[in-house]
């Protein structure tokens, strides 16, 4: 945050509202990690190098199914595990 100039470019670039302005922090941008999808638009737009991307831990990785059948199999596994 020491490099942040409150220019708001991260807020303007973020399509998923992971960066917002917050009156409680004197209108400084606030980062909401739970909303971030890791696209990097905020990082590329920051002229002051106040932002950077960090790899997520392996336990947070997810696999994108390559077919509808694979998706359906995984969905059924999750449903069975919830019982």
C-alpha positions in Angstrom: 0.0 0.0 0.0 3.0 2.3 0.4 3.3 2.7 -3.4 -0.4 3.2 -3.9 -1.4 6.8 -4.9 -5.2 6.2 -4.8 -5.5 6.8 -8.5 -8.3 4.2 -8.7 -7.0 2.5 -11.9 -7.3 -0.9 -10.2 -10.9 -0.1 -9.3 -11.7 1.0 -12.8 -10.1 -2.1 -14.4 -11.5 -4.8 -12.1 -14.5 -6.5 -13.8 -15.3 -8.6 -10.7 -15.2 -5.8 -8.1 -12.2 -7.3 -6.3 -10.9 -3.7 -5.9 -13.3 -1.1 -4.5 -13.0 2.3 -2.8 -13.9 2.3 0.9 -14.9 5.4 2.8 -13.7 3.6 6.0 -10.1 3.7 4.7 -10.1 7.3 3.5 -11.1 6.3 0.0 -8.1 4.1 -0.5 -8.7 1.1 -2.8 -9.5 -2.1 -0.8 -8.7 -5.5 -2.2 -11.1 -8.4 -1.7 -9.2 -11.6 -2.4 -12.3 -13.8 -2.3 -13.6 -12.0 -5.4 -10.3 -12.0 -7.4 -10.1 -14.3 -10.4 -6.4 -13.6 -11.1 -6.8 -11.9 -14.5 -4.1 -9.4 -13.8 -5.9 -6.4 -15.3 -5.3 -4.3 -12.2 -1.5 -5.2 -12.1 -1.1 -4.3 -15.8 -2.8 -0.9 -15.2 -0.9 0.2 -12.1 1.6 2.8 -13.2 3.2 2.7 -9.7 3.9 -1.0 -9.3 1.7 -1.1 -6.2 0.2 -4.4 -7.2 1.4 -7.8 -8.1 0.0 -11.3 -8.7 0.9 -14.2 -6.4 0.5 -17.8 -7.2 -2.4 -19.5 -5.3 -1.6 -22.5 -3.1 -2.0 -25.8 -4.8 -5.0 -26.7 -2.5 -6.9 -23.8 -4.2 -6.3 -25.0 -7.7 -9.3 -26.3 -9.7 -9.5 -28.5 -12.7 -11.7 -27.3 -15.6 -13.5 -30.3 -17.1 -12.6 -31.0 -20.7 -16.1 -32.3 -21.7 -19.7 -32.2 -20.5 -19.4 -35.9 -19.5 -16.4 -35.2 -17.3 -18.3 -32.3 -15.7 -21.3 -34.5 -15.1 -19.1 -37.2 -13.5 -17.6 -34.7 -11.1 -20.9 -33.2 -10.3 -22.3 -36.6 -9.3 -19.2 -37.3 -7.2 -19.7 -34.1 -5.3 -23.4 -34.8 -4.8 -22.6 -38.3 -3.5 -20.1 -37.0 -1.1 -22.6 -34.5 0.4 -25.0 -37.3 1.5 
